Amino acid sequence: MKSIWLIFRRLMIVLLSLLVILGIALILYLQHPQFGKVPAGDRLEHISLSPHFKDGVFENLSYTPSLSEGYSYLKVMYMFFFEKSRNNTPKEAIPSIRIDLKTLPEDEDILVWFGHSSYFLKVEGVSILVDPVFSGNASPVPETTRAFKGTDIYDTEDFPDIDYLIITHDHYDHLDYKTIKKLKGKVKKVICGLGVGSHLEYWGYTTDILEEHDWNETVELKEQLRLHTLPARHFSGRLFKRNNTLWMSYLLETGSHKIYLGGDSGYDGHFAEIGKRFGPIDFAILENGQYNMAWHAIHCLPRETVQAALDLKAKRLMPVHSSKFSLSTHSWKEPLAEVSRLAEEAKIPLVTPVIGEKVKLRDDKQVFKSWWEGVE
């Protein structure tokens, strides 16, 4: 009996020691700069003046639950482990094209997409990079949310100097620590939502190039080129505390075109309001992918992406937020297949480039292939 008790004590000591070691390792890991910095001091005082900041957090324009009614975090975990589509990730490499981003013509308005929600714009001679993620991972945990094969053919070295780096919100699949660090020195100005600059300042960006904005403000980029900061229906946060920075959409207005940069957003009345204020919009970039009924309030389903384009009075729709990372349970090609079918029914021209393909923003007759149909 005594020997059994001694064995039990030793096992308990080993177990507790392992738990202590794991706990210390976790605490140390959470000190990594990739988790960013919560707003404090003068920045927090400035944030507190926003009408959208209440009781220490930012709020959406309408009630927005993290999970839909009937879902729990346990149920969501079960879905991820046991209910994912067998085609959740592609078996083949995603097709792509390599072009020289540093020699794009100054007299053309061009967009180049890099998968998910990262894209580069050359408009009126101004270079703009939106939500760049080139580290190959959309999660703070290594090797957990890897980019699909074939989607990481571009890196920060491929870009010219960036006049404006635009960040829609601070989630890992939109604000990537490694990419932002590597871009430092190339970026002349950062435009983001209130509080997001706290992360970038922590990562070495100087305050003189950081512009943090509330919804419904206007930034003059140059003559005949302005950026309107607009609402979205989403949330923010990189660690335990949510909604201490502001999530955004934007409208880029040139002398002849209006381009909507949608960021992440569930469907809501703000699309119609933006359409009334700015419509018709020539080119709408809207999220379509990584959706699920469990988080329906914060991401659009394909039919809602198309409806949002209609609300915006968009002449062309470019669906993003797909084809690079698996963040939901649907098959990897379902978002593009569904939005294509629905856009055809609604008679909205769809822009579906492969990664790296030049999208000519002034050419509304440019034709794109359903490239995903030939990929397994």
VENKANOR-V35755 format. One record per backbone hydrogen bond with DSSP energy under -0.5 kcal/mol. CO is the residue of the C=O (numbers start at 1). NH is the residue of the N-H. Records with the same first field share a line. If there is no record, write none. Layout:
# VENKANOR-V35755
CO = NH / NH
This chain:
# VENKANOR-V35755
1 = 5
2 = 6
3 = 7
4 = 8
5 = 9
6 = 10
7 = 11
8 = 12
9 = 13
10 = 14
11 = 15
12 = 16
13 = 17
14 = 18
15 = 19
16 = 20
17 = 21
18 = 22
19 = 23
20 = 24
21 = 25
22 = 26
23 = 27
24 = 28
25 = 29
26 = 30
28 = 31
29 = 32
32 = 35
33 = 36
40 = 43 / 44
41 = 45
42 = 46
43 = 47
44 = 48
46 = 49
47 = 50
50 = 53
52 = 54 / 59
54 = 57
57 = 54
68 = 71
72 = 76
73 = 77
74 = 78
75 = 79
76 = 80
77 = 81
78 = 82
79 = 83
85 = 88
87 = 332
95 = 355
97 = 99
99 = 101
100 = 103
101 = 104
105 = 108
108 = 110
109 = 361 / 362
110 = 122
111 = 359
112 = 120
113 = 356
115 = 118
116 = 321
118 = 114
119 = 130
120 = 112
121 = 123 / 128
122 = 110
123 = 126
126 = 123
127 = 163 / 164
128 = 121
129 = 166
130 = 119
132 = 176
136 = 147
140 = 142
141 = 144
145 = 138
148 = 151
149 = 94
155 = 158
156 = 159
161 = 163
162 = 188
164 = 129 / 166
165 = 167 / 191
166 = 131
168 = 248
171 = 174 / 175
174 = 176
175 = 177
176 = 180
177 = 181
178 = 182
179 = 183
180 = 184
181 = 184
183 = 186 / 187
186 = 162
189 = 165
190 = 211
191 = 167
192 = 213
193 = 196 / 197
194 = 246
195 = 198
196 = 199 / 200
197 = 201
198 = 202
199 = 203
200 = 205
201 = 204
206 = 209
207 = 210
209 = 190 / 211
210 = 212
211 = 192
213 = 194
217 = 229
219 = 221 / 227
222 = 225
224 = 255
225 = 221 / 222
226 = 253
227 = 219
228 = 230 / 251
229 = 216 / 217
230 = 249
232 = 234
233 = 266
236 = 243
241 = 239
243 = 58
249 = 230
250 = 261
251 = 228 / 253
252 = 254 / 259
253 = 226
257 = 254
258 = 282 / 283
259 = 252 / 261
260 = 262 / 285
261 = 250
263 = 287
265 = 300
268 = 271
269 = 273
270 = 274
271 = 275
272 = 276
273 = 277
274 = 278 / 279
275 = 279
281 = 315
283 = 260 / 285
284 = 286 / 318
285 = 262
286 = 320
292 = 295
293 = 296
294 = 68
295 = 298 / 299
301 = 304 / 305
302 = 306
303 = 307
304 = 308
305 = 309
306 = 310
307 = 311
308 = 312
309 = 314
310 = 313
312 = 281
313 = 280 / 281
315 = 349
316 = 284
317 = 319 / 351
318 = 286
320 = 288
322 = 116
324 = 148
325 = 327
329 = 85
331 = 334 / 335
333 = 337
334 = 338
335 = 339
336 = 340
337 = 341
338 = 342
339 = 343
340 = 344
341 = 345
342 = 346
343 = 347 / 348
344 = 347
347 = 349
349 = 317
350 = 352
354 = 357
355 = 97
357 = 113
358 = 360
359 = 111 / 361
360 = 363
362 = 364
363 = 366
369 = 371
370 = 373
371 = 374
372 = 375
376 = 91
